Amino acid sequence: MDKSQENNTIKATNFIREIIEEDLRSNKHNGRVHTRFPPEPNGYLHIGHAKSIFLNFGLANEYNGHCNLRFDDTNPTKEEQEYVDSIKEDLRWLGFEWGDREYYASDYFDTLYEYAVKLIKNGKAYIDSLSADQIREYRGTPTEPGKESPCRDRSVGDNLKLFEEMKNGKYKEGEHVLRAKIDMSSPNLNLRDPVLYRILHKHHHRTKDKWCIYPMYDMAHGQSDSIERITHSLCTLEFENHRPLYDWLINELEIFPPRQIEFARLNLNYTIMSKRKLLQLVNEKSVDGWDDPRMPTISGLRRRGYTPESIKNFSEAVGIAKRENIIDVSLLEFSVREDLNKKAQRVMAVLNPIKVTITNYPENKTEELEAVNNPEDLATGKRKIPFGKEIFIEENDFMENPPRKFFRLSPGKEVRLRYGYIVKCIEVIKDIHGKIIELKCTYDPETKSGSGKSDKKVKGTIHWVSSEHAFEAEVKLYDRLFTVPDPESDPGKEFKEFINPESLIALKNCKLEPSLKDAKPGDRFQFERLGYFCVDIKNSSEGKPVFNRIVSLRDSWAKINKSKGKN
């Protein structure tokens, strides 16, 4: 990681940092800090994973340690190389490198098998021939103890023989499993003889057809941590009840003891985080793939136009907690606004154009007006934008019968054109259906912005583009994918019923500043008065950029919800 990335840590004091610093004071692990980021390659990473990425890589970097990238590839029924590649791409985009510390749980399949054999030999594991339904039934409930399997007392010799035959492919899926022998009356259901290995006659994306038995998460995760000598194994809270099993296996196998520490995962409103449900959206074509700009995936956020810095800042603002909570997605949107406000060049674009003819402006004259590229960073300089007799303005910047506090253009009223002149509407042209198709205006040549020739002031300023020089492009207005804060809250409805029908509005004939024709995929801009936009990295081509709205200039959803609350 380069020096600029060294501060990419969640800096606020939190209980994980306190644990690490206490371990360093006591010289536990000889002062080492070694973490890991262990994604399952069964889907694309989402914003919740980003929090874990910044935490694991960030803490390791902060304490001069290491962070491994380890793929938890123990379920070949759901894993694909596509997901492995996307995860690595996302990590690099966020600014992290892992050097030669790229590992896979499948790297350890031989060792994990030997660990299982050791448990059998020590009388701590056995082969169970109950069906999956019977195992669930025998497991009991949180208030009632489980029952021991009839297979629990098989001899060590029989268990070793059956386990080897399972490995050699003698049995069908579901015929046998390997279970730990712990305590069927434990109040923690994870200690009631959990399954450690199951039979899966499936092709693995790395080990091919070498194995037909695969370790369960609990058999692979802690042991992989131990093999890699991880000091601090950071997990989300759903694994808190698994920690006793994690520790039991480490103790029974007498191997290096990492420490599992749990923290609250990231939950966002107006968002789905379940990989299974995100995959459902993709497979049912409710969205345009995993990288659809409405998806909470890192690839979707990247395509939408979010910056790595904005996601880092969001992660820092959320912080690390011990209790689950729900974060307002407006905080994520605020983070990208704050970042792009400092970086994005200002340009003018008219998304719903209406033609304006300035009747007293000279025919065939074009002049160049001077515009500031970014008032937050004057070092970015200024640019020239063409102005002529015919321009386009936004349709909603004109009202024929405006309310009292409408400070934009209306008949007989004046408004300033951004970086330009003050104009007055003198005539409204409509088609045979009564639709406004053109406005006739006059301009005051003494009111050119910045000329100092006139002290005349008006209350409203609107953006525009020159009709003759405008570049026509497609602009996609992306918004939140769901209309309700918790799409999974209604048990009587499927979450897809709450998909926002206006989460994507494609506008085909937008008029943009001519310089935008040369914008490259990934370039970000602030369309003045409209929001932040990015050139789509997937659907754009040379000379034909497609623009995605990243976020509006303000949180319009907050206003909508506030208004609903009043009614």
C-alpha positions as CSV (number, residue, x, y, z in Angstrom):
1,M,0.0,0.0,0.0
2,D,1.4,3.5,-0.8
3,K,1.9,6.3,1.7
4,S,-1.3,8.0,0.6
5,Q,-3.2,4.9,1.8
6,E,-1.6,4.8,5.2
7,N,-4.4,6.8,6.8
8,N,-7.1,4.5,5.3
9,T,-8.0,3.2,8.8
10,I,-11.1,3.7,10.9
11,K,-9.4,6.1,13.3
12,A,-12.0,6.6,16.0
13,T,-11.3,4.8,19.2
14,N,-13.1,1.5,19.3
15,F,-13.0,-1.6,21.4
16,I,-11.1,-3.6,18.7
17,R,-8.3,-1.0,18.7
18,E,-8.3,-1.2,22.5
19,I,-7.9,-5.0,22.4
20,I,-5.0,-4.7,19.9
21,E,-3.2,-2.1,22.0
22,E,-3.5,-4.1,25.1
23,D,-2.1,-7.1,23.3
24,L,0.8,-5.0,22.1
25,R,1.5,-3.7,25.7
26,S,1.5,-7.3,27.0
27,N,3.7,-8.4,24.0
28,K,1.2,-11.0,23.1
29,H,2.2,-12.7,19.8
30,N,5.5,-10.9,20.2
31,G,4.0,-7.6,19.1
32,R,2.5,-8.9,15.9
33,V,-0.8,-7.7,14.4
34,H,-2.0,-10.0,11.6
35,T,-5.6,-9.8,10.3
36,R,-7.3,-11.3,7.3
37,F,-10.2,-10.4,5.0
38,P,-12.0,-13.7,4.3
39,P,-14.7,-13.3,1.5
40,E,-16.7,-16.1,0.1
41,P,-16.4,-16.1,-3.7
42,N,-20.1,-16.7,-4.1
43,G,-21.1,-13.1,-5.1
44,Y,-19.9,-9.6,-5.5
45,L,-18.7,-7.5,-2.5
46,H,-21.1,-4.9,-1.2
47,I,-20.8,-1.7,1.0
48,G,-20.9,-3.8,4.1
49,H,-17.8,-5.7,3.1
50,A,-16.1,-2.3,2.5
51,K,-16.4,-1.6,6.2
52,S,-14.7,-4.9,7.0
53,I,-12.0,-4.2,4.3
54,F,-11.1,-0.8,5.7
55,L,-11.1,-2.3,9.2
56,N,-8.9,-5.3,8.5
57,F,-6.5,-3.8,6.1
58,G,-6.5,-0.5,7.9
59,L,-5.7,-1.8,11.4
60,A,-3.0,-4.1,10.0
61,N,-1.4,-1.1,8.3
62,E,-1.8,1.2,11.3
63,Y,0.0,-1.2,13.6
64,N,2.7,-2.2,11.0
65,G,1.2,-5.6,10.6
66,H,-0.2,-7.7,7.7
67,C,-3.6,-8.5,6.3
68,N,-4.2,-11.6,4.3
69,L,-6.7,-11.9,1.5
70,R,-8.2,-15.4,2.0
71,F,-11.0,-16.8,0.0
72,D,-13.4,-19.0,1.9
73,D,-14.0,-21.3,-1.0
74,T,-15.4,-24.4,0.8
75,N,-18.8,-24.6,-1.1
76,P,-18.2,-25.4,-4.7
77,T,-22.0,-25.3,-5.4
78,K,-22.0,-21.5,-5.3
79,E,-18.5,-20.4,-6.0
80,E,-17.1,-19.1,-9.3
81,Q,-13.8,-17.6,-10.6
82,E,-15.8,-14.6,-11.7
83,Y,-16.4,-13.7,-8.1
84,V,-12.8,-14.2,-7.1
85,D,-11.7,-11.8,-9.9
86,S,-14.4,-9.2,-9.0
87,I,-13.3,-9.3,-5.3
88,K,-9.7,-8.6,-6.1
89,E,-10.7,-5.8,-8.5
90,D,-12.8,-4.2,-5.8
91,L,-10.0,-4.4,-3.2
92,R,-7.5,-2.8,-5.6
93,W,-10.0,0.0,-6.5
94,L,-10.4,0.8,-2.8
95,G,-6.7,1.2,-2.6
96,F,-5.4,-2.0,-1.0
97,E,-2.8,-4.5,-2.1
98,W,-1.9,-7.8,-0.4
99,G,1.3,-8.8,-2.1
100,D,2.0,-12.5,-1.8
101,R,-0.6,-12.9,1.0
102,E,-3.4,-14.3,-1.2
103,Y,-4.7,-17.5,0.2
104,Y,-7.6,-19.9,-0.2
105,A,-9.3,-22.2,2.3
106,S,-8.9,-24.8,-0.4
107,D,-5.1,-24.4,0.0
108,Y,-5.6,-26.2,3.3
109,F,-7.9,-29.0,2.3
110,D,-5.2,-31.7,2.9
111,T,-4.3,-30.2,6.3
112,L,-8.0,-29.8,7.3
113,Y,-8.6,-33.4,6.4
114,E,-5.7,-34.4,8.7
115,Y,-7.2,-32.2,11.4
116,A,-10.5,-34.1,11.1
117,V,-8.7,-37.4,11.3
118,K,-7.0,-36.3,14.5
119,L,-10.4,-35.4,16.0
120,I,-11.7,-38.8,15.1
121,K,-8.6,-40.6,16.6
122,N,-9.0,-38.5,19.8
123,G,-12.7,-39.5,20.1
124,K,-13.8,-36.0,19.4
125,A,-15.6,-36.6,16.1
126,Y,-17.7,-39.3,14.5
127,I,-19.5,-40.2,11.3
128,D,-23.2,-39.7,11.4
129,S,-25.6,-41.4,9.0
130,L,-28.7,-39.5,10.0
131,S,-30.4,-37.5,7.3
132,A,-30.2,-33.7,7.4
133,D,-33.8,-33.5,8.6
134,Q,-33.1,-36.0,11.3
135,I,-30.0,-34.1,12.4
136,R,-32.1,-31.0,12.7
137,E,-34.7,-32.9,14.7
138,Y,-32.2,-34.4,17.0
139,R,-30.5,-31.1,17.6
140,G,-33.3,-29.8,19.9
141,T,-34.4,-26.2,20.4
142,P,-33.0,-23.2,22.3
143,T,-35.1,-24.3,25.3
144,E,-34.9,-28.1,24.9
145,P,-31.7,-30.2,24.8
146,G,-30.9,-32.3,21.8
147,K,-30.7,-36.1,21.5
148,E,-27.6,-38.0,20.8
149,S,-27.4,-39.7,17.4
150,P,-27.4,-43.6,17.3
151,C,-24.1,-43.3,15.4
152,R,-22.4,-41.3,18.2
153,D,-20.8,-44.3,19.8
154,R,-19.2,-45.7,16.6
155,S,-15.7,-47.0,17.2
156,V,-12.7,-44.9,16.2
157,G,-11.8,-47.6,13.6
158,D,-15.2,-47.5,12.0
159,N,-15.2,-43.7,11.9
160,L,-11.8,-43.6,10.3
161,K,-12.8,-46.2,7.7
162,L,-16.1,-44.4,6.8
163,F,-14.4,-41.0,6.6
164,E,-11.7,-42.3,4.2
165,E,-14.5,-44.0,2.1
166,M,-16.3,-40.6,2.1
167,K,-13.2,-39.0,0.8
168,N,-12.8,-41.7,-1.8
169,G,-16.2,-41.0,-3.2
170,K,-17.9,-44.2,-2.1
171,Y,-21.1,-42.6,-0.8
172,K,-23.8,-40.3,-2.1
173,E,-24.4,-36.7,-0.9
174,G,-26.2,-36.8,2.4
175,E,-25.4,-40.4,3.1
176,H,-22.9,-39.5,5.9
177,V,-21.4,-36.4,7.6
178,L,-18.6,-35.9,10.0
179,R,-19.8,-34.4,13.3
180,A,-17.9,-33.0,16.3
181,K,-18.6,-34.9,19.5
182,I,-19.2,-32.1,22.1
183,D,-22.4,-31.8,24.1
184,M,-26.0,-32.3,22.8
185,S,-27.4,-30.6,25.9
186,S,-25.3,-27.4,25.5
187,P,-27.3,-24.1,25.7
188,N,-25.3,-23.1,22.6
189,L,-26.8,-25.0,19.7
190,N,-23.5,-24.6,17.8
191,L,-21.9,-27.0,20.3
192,R,-24.5,-29.7,19.8
193,D,-22.3,-32.0,17.8
194,P,-22.0,-29.6,14.8
195,V,-21.4,-31.0,11.3
196,L,-17.7,-30.5,10.3
197,Y,-17.7,-32.2,6.8
198,R,-20.3,-33.1,4.2
199,I,-20.2,-35.0,0.9
200,L,-20.5,-32.8,-2.2
201,H,-19.8,-34.4,-5.6
202,K,-19.2,-31.0,-7.2
203,H,-16.4,-29.6,-9.3
204,H,-14.3,-27.0,-7.4
205,H,-13.0,-24.0,-9.3
206,R,-9.5,-24.5,-7.9
207,T,-9.1,-28.2,-6.7
208,K,-11.2,-29.5,-9.7
209,D,-12.4,-33.0,-8.8
210,K,-9.8,-34.0,-6.2
211,W,-12.3,-33.7,-3.4
212,C,-15.9,-34.9,-2.9
213,I,-16.0,-34.0,0.8
214,Y,-15.8,-30.4,1.9
215,P,-15.3,-28.8,5.4
216,M,-18.1,-26.6,6.8
217,Y,-17.3,-23.0,7.7
218,D,-16.6,-23.7,11.3
219,M,-14.2,-26.5,10.4
220,A,-12.3,-24.3,7.9
221,H,-12.3,-20.8,9.2
222,G,-10.6,-21.0,12.6
223,Q,-8.2,-23.5,11.4
224,S,-7.2,-21.4,8.4
225,D,-6.7,-18.5,10.8
226,S,-4.4,-20.7,12.8
227,I,-2.4,-22.0,9.8
228,E,-1.8,-18.4,8.7
229,R,-1.1,-17.4,12.4
230,I,-3.7,-14.7,12.4
231,T,-3.6,-12.8,15.7
232,H,-7.0,-11.0,15.5
233,S,-9.8,-12.6,13.6
234,L,-12.4,-9.9,13.1
235,C,-16.0,-11.2,12.4
236,T,-19.5,-9.7,12.4
237,L,-21.9,-10.4,15.2
238,E,-23.7,-13.3,13.6
239,F,-20.6,-15.4,14.4
240,E,-20.5,-14.5,18.1
241,N,-22.3,-17.8,19.0
242,H,-19.8,-19.7,16.9
243,R,-16.9,-18.4,18.9
244,P,-17.1,-21.3,21.6
245,L,-16.9,-23.8,18.7
246,Y,-14.0,-21.8,17.1
247,D,-12.1,-22.0,20.4
248,W,-13.1,-25.7,21.0
249,L,-11.6,-26.8,17.7
250,I,-8.4,-24.7,18.2
251,N,-8.0,-26.3,21.7
252,E,-8.7,-29.8,20.7
253,L,-6.4,-29.6,17.7
254,E,-3.7,-28.0,19.9
255,I,-2.8,-25.4,17.2
256,F,-1.9,-21.7,17.2
257,P,-4.8,-19.8,18.9
258,P,-6.1,-16.7,17.0
259,R,-8.6,-14.6,18.8
260,Q,-12.0,-14.1,17.2
261,I,-13.5,-10.6,17.9
262,E,-17.0,-9.7,16.7
263,F,-18.3,-6.3,15.6
264,A,-21.7,-5.1,14.3
265,R,-22.1,-5.4,10.6
266,L,-23.2,-2.6,8.4
267,N,-27.0,-2.3,7.8
268,L,-28.3,0.4,5.5
269,N,-31.9,1.5,5.1
270,Y,-33.5,1.5,1.6
271,T,-31.0,-1.3,0.9
272,I,-30.8,-5.1,0.6
273,M,-27.5,-6.6,1.8
274,S,-28.3,-10.3,1.5
275,K,-26.1,-11.9,-1.2
276,R,-28.9,-14.4,-1.9
277,K,-31.4,-11.6,-2.6
278,L,-28.9,-9.5,-4.5
279,L,-28.3,-12.6,-6.7
280,Q,-32.1,-12.9,-7.1
281,L,-32.2,-9.3,-8.4
282,V,-29.5,-10.1,-10.9
283,N,-30.9,-13.5,-12.1
284,E,-34.4,-12.2,-12.4
285,K,-33.1,-9.1,-14.3
286,S,-34.6,-6.6,-11.9
287,V,-31.2,-4.9,-12.3
288,D,-28.6,-4.7,-14.9
289,G,-26.1,-7.2,-13.3
290,W,-24.1,-7.1,-10.1
291,D,-22.6,-3.7,-11.2
292,D,-25.9,-2.0,-11.7
293,P,-25.4,1.5,-10.3
294,R,-28.4,1.0,-8.1
295,M,-26.9,-2.0,-6.4
296,P,-25.0,-1.6,-3.0
297,T,-22.1,-3.7,-4.4
298,I,-18.7,-2.0,-4.6
299,S,-18.7,-2.5,-8.4
300,G,-22.1,-0.9,-8.6
301,L,-21.0,2.1,-6.5
302,R,-17.9,2.4,-8.7
303,R,-19.9,2.4,-11.8
304,R,-22.4,4.8,-10.3
305,G,-19.4,7.2,-9.7
306,Y,-18.7,6.9,-6.0
307,T,-15.0,7.4,-5.1
308,P,-12.9,5.2,-2.9
309,E,-12.3,8.2,-0.6
310,S,-16.0,8.7,-0.1
311,I,-16.5,5.1,0.9
312,K,-13.6,5.3,3.3
313,N,-15.0,8.5,4.9
314,F,-18.4,6.8,5.2
315,S,-16.8,3.8,6.9
316,E,-15.0,6.1,9.4
317,A,-18.2,8.0,10.1
318,V,-20.1,4.8,10.8
319,G,-17.4,3.5,13.2
320,I,-17.2,0.2,14.9
321,A,-19.8,-0.9,17.4
322,K,-20.8,-4.0,19.4
323,R,-24.5,-3.7,18.8
324,E,-26.4,-3.9,15.5
325,N,-27.9,-0.7,14.2
326,I,-29.3,0.7,10.9
327,I,-27.4,3.5,9.2
328,D,-29.2,6.0,7.1
329,V,-28.2,5.7,3.5
330,S,-28.2,9.5,3.4
331,L,-24.9,9.4,5.3
332,L,-23.3,7.5,2.4
333,E,-24.8,10.0,-0.1
334,F,-23.5,12.8,2.1
335,S,-20.0,11.3,2.0
336,V,-19.8,11.3,-1.8
337,R,-21.2,14.8,-2.0
338,E,-18.5,16.0,0.4
339,D,-15.7,14.4,-1.5
340,L,-16.9,15.4,-5.0
341,N,-17.6,19.0,-3.9
342,K,-13.9,19.4,-3.5
343,K,-12.9,17.5,-6.7
344,A,-15.5,17.6,-9.4
345,Q,-15.4,20.1,-12.2
346,R,-18.5,22.2,-12.6
347,V,-20.2,22.1,-15.9
348,M,-23.6,23.0,-17.3
349,A,-26.1,20.5,-18.6
350,V,-29.8,20.8,-19.5
351,L,-31.6,17.5,-19.0
352,N,-35.1,18.5,-20.0
353,P,-34.5,21.2,-22.6
354,I,-36.7,24.0,-23.7
355,K,-35.5,26.4,-26.4
356,V,-34.9,30.1,-25.7
357,T,-34.4,32.6,-28.5
358,I,-32.9,35.9,-27.4
359,T,-34.5,38.2,-29.9
360,N,-32.3,41.3,-29.5
361,Y,-29.0,39.3,-29.5
362,P,-27.1,39.8,-32.8
363,E,-27.5,37.2,-35.5
364,N,-24.6,34.8,-36.2
365,K,-22.7,36.1,-33.2
366,T,-21.0,33.8,-30.7
367,E,-19.1,34.9,-27.7
368,E,-17.2,33.0,-25.0
369,L,-18.1,33.4,-21.4
370,E,-15.7,32.7,-18.6
371,A,-16.7,30.0,-16.1
372,V,-15.1,28.8,-12.9
373,N,-14.2,25.1,-13.0
374,N,-14.4,24.5,-9.2
375,P,-15.0,27.3,-6.6
376,E,-13.7,24.9,-3.9
377,D,-10.3,24.6,-5.8
378,L,-9.4,27.7,-7.6
379,A,-6.2,26.0,-8.9
380,T,-8.4,24.2,-11.4
381,G,-8.8,27.5,-13.2
382,K,-11.5,28.7,-15.6
383,R,-12.9,27.6,-18.9
384,K,-14.7,29.2,-21.8
385,I,-18.2,28.3,-22.7
386,P,-19.9,29.5,-26.0
387,F,-23.0,31.7,-25.9
388,G,-25.3,32.7,-28.7
389,K,-28.7,33.8,-29.8
390,E,-30.4,30.5,-29.1
391,I,-29.9,28.5,-25.9
392,F,-31.5,25.7,-23.9
393,I,-32.7,26.0,-20.3
394,E,-34.4,23.5,-18.1
395,E,-38.1,23.0,-18.6
396,N,-38.8,23.4,-14.9
397,D,-36.9,26.7,-14.8
398,F,-39.9,28.3,-16.5
399,M,-43.5,28.6,-15.2
400,E,-46.2,30.4,-17.1
401,N,-48.2,31.0,-13.9
402,P,-45.7,30.8,-11.1
403,P,-46.3,30.9,-7.3
404,R,-45.2,34.0,-5.4
405,K,-41.7,32.8,-4.5
406,F,-40.8,31.4,-7.8
407,F,-37.5,33.1,-8.7
408,R,-36.8,31.5,-12.0
409,L,-38.1,32.5,-15.4
410,S,-41.7,33.5,-16.1
411,P,-43.5,35.9,-18.5
412,G,-42.4,39.5,-17.9
413,K,-39.9,38.4,-15.3
414,E,-36.1,38.5,-15.3
415,V,-33.5,35.9,-14.4
416,R,-29.7,35.8,-14.7
417,L,-28.1,33.2,-16.9
418,R,-25.2,31.5,-15.0
419,Y,-21.9,33.3,-16.0
420,G,-23.9,35.4,-18.5
421,Y,-26.6,38.0,-18.9
422,I,-29.9,38.9,-17.3
423,V,-32.7,38.0,-19.6
424,K,-36.5,38.7,-19.6
425,C,-39.2,36.5,-21.0
426,I,-41.4,38.4,-23.5
427,E,-43.3,35.6,-25.3
428,V,-44.3,32.0,-24.9
429,I,-44.6,29.8,-28.0
430,K,-46.8,26.7,-27.8
431,D,-47.6,23.9,-30.2
432,I,-51.2,22.9,-31.3
433,H,-51.6,20.8,-28.2
434,G,-50.7,23.7,-25.9
435,K,-47.2,22.4,-25.0
436,I,-44.6,25.1,-24.6
437,I,-41.9,24.6,-27.2
438,E,-40.0,27.9,-27.2
439,L,-39.5,31.1,-25.1
440,K,-38.7,34.5,-26.6
441,C,-36.5,36.6,-24.4
442,T,-34.5,39.8,-24.5
443,Y,-31.2,40.4,-22.9
444,D,-29.5,43.4,-21.3
445,P,-26.0,43.6,-22.7
446,E,-24.8,45.7,-19.8
447,T,-25.4,42.9,-17.3
448,K,-22.7,40.4,-18.4
449,S,-21.6,38.5,-15.3
450,G,-18.3,39.8,-14.0
451,S,-18.2,42.8,-16.4
452,G,-18.8,45.4,-13.6
453,K,-20.9,47.5,-16.0
454,S,-24.2,47.2,-14.2
455,D,-25.4,47.0,-10.6
456,K,-28.7,45.4,-11.6
457,K,-29.6,42.4,-9.6
458,V,-32.2,39.7,-9.8
459,K,-33.1,36.9,-7.4
460,G,-32.8,34.0,-9.6
461,T,-29.9,32.4,-11.6
462,I,-30.4,29.5,-13.9
463,H,-28.1,27.3,-16.0
464,W,-28.1,26.9,-19.8
465,V,-26.2,25.7,-22.8
466,S,-25.8,27.1,-26.3
467,S,-28.2,25.6,-28.8
468,E,-25.6,25.7,-31.6
469,H,-22.8,24.2,-29.6
470,A,-24.6,21.8,-27.3
471,F,-23.5,18.2,-27.2
472,E,-26.4,15.7,-27.1
473,A,-26.1,12.8,-24.8
474,E,-28.0,10.2,-22.7
475,V,-28.2,10.8,-19.0
476,K,-29.4,8.2,-16.5
477,L,-30.9,9.4,-13.3
478,Y,-30.3,6.7,-10.7
479,D,-32.0,6.8,-7.3
480,R,-32.6,4.5,-4.4
481,L,-33.6,1.0,-5.4
482,F,-36.4,0.7,-2.8
483,T,-39.2,2.9,-1.7
484,V,-39.2,1.9,1.9
485,P,-36.5,1.9,4.6
486,D,-36.7,-1.8,5.2
487,P,-37.8,-3.8,2.1
488,E,-37.8,-7.0,4.2
489,S,-40.0,-5.7,7.0
490,D,-43.4,-6.9,5.7
491,P,-43.7,-10.7,6.0
492,G,-46.7,-10.7,3.7
493,K,-44.8,-9.2,0.8
494,E,-41.7,-10.1,-1.2
495,F,-39.0,-7.5,-1.0
496,K,-39.1,-7.0,-4.7
497,E,-42.5,-5.5,-4.4
498,F,-40.9,-2.4,-2.9
499,I,-38.5,-1.7,-5.9
500,N,-38.7,2.0,-6.7
501,P,-40.1,2.3,-10.2
502,E,-38.2,5.6,-10.6
503,S,-34.9,4.2,-9.4
504,L,-33.7,4.6,-13.1
505,I,-35.0,7.3,-15.5
506,A,-33.1,7.4,-18.8
507,L,-33.1,10.8,-20.6
508,K,-32.1,10.5,-24.2
509,N,-31.8,14.0,-25.6
510,C,-30.0,16.0,-22.9
511,K,-28.0,19.1,-24.0
512,L,-24.5,19.4,-22.5
513,E,-21.6,21.7,-22.7
514,P,-19.6,20.8,-25.8
515,S,-16.4,20.0,-23.8
516,L,-18.2,17.0,-22.3
517,K,-18.1,15.1,-25.6
518,D,-14.5,14.2,-24.8
519,A,-15.2,13.0,-21.2
520,K,-13.7,9.7,-20.5
521,P,-15.3,6.7,-18.6
522,G,-15.1,7.3,-14.9
523,D,-14.8,11.1,-15.2
524,R,-16.9,12.9,-12.6
525,F,-18.6,16.3,-12.8
526,Q,-21.0,18.5,-11.0
527,F,-23.8,19.4,-13.3
528,E,-24.6,22.8,-11.9
529,R,-27.8,22.9,-9.9
530,L,-28.6,19.3,-10.8
531,G,-26.1,17.0,-9.0
532,Y,-23.0,14.9,-9.4
533,F,-22.6,12.8,-12.5
534,C,-20.1,10.2,-13.8
535,V,-19.4,8.9,-17.3
536,D,-20.6,5.3,-17.3
537,I,-17.6,2.9,-17.4
538,K,-19.6,0.2,-19.0
539,N,-21.9,1.7,-21.7
540,S,-19.9,4.7,-22.9
541,S,-17.7,4.8,-26.0
542,E,-15.3,7.3,-27.5
543,G,-17.2,10.5,-28.3
544,K,-20.4,9.0,-26.9
545,P,-20.3,9.2,-23.2
546,V,-23.3,8.1,-21.2
547,F,-23.7,9.9,-17.8
548,N,-24.9,8.4,-14.6
549,R,-26.3,10.5,-11.8
550,I,-24.2,9.7,-8.7
551,V,-26.2,11.7,-6.3
552,S,-28.3,14.9,-6.2
553,L,-26.9,18.1,-4.7
554,R,-29.2,17.7,-1.7
555,D,-31.0,14.9,0.2
556,S,-34.3,15.2,-1.6
557,W,-35.5,12.0,0.1
558,A,-35.3,13.7,3.5
559,K,-37.5,16.5,2.3
560,I,-40.0,14.0,0.8
561,N,-40.2,12.0,4.1
562,K,-40.5,15.1,6.2
563,S,-43.4,16.3,4.0
564,K,-45.1,12.9,4.3
565,G,-44.8,13.1,8.1
566,K,-46.7,16.4,8.1
567,N,-49.6,15.0,6.2
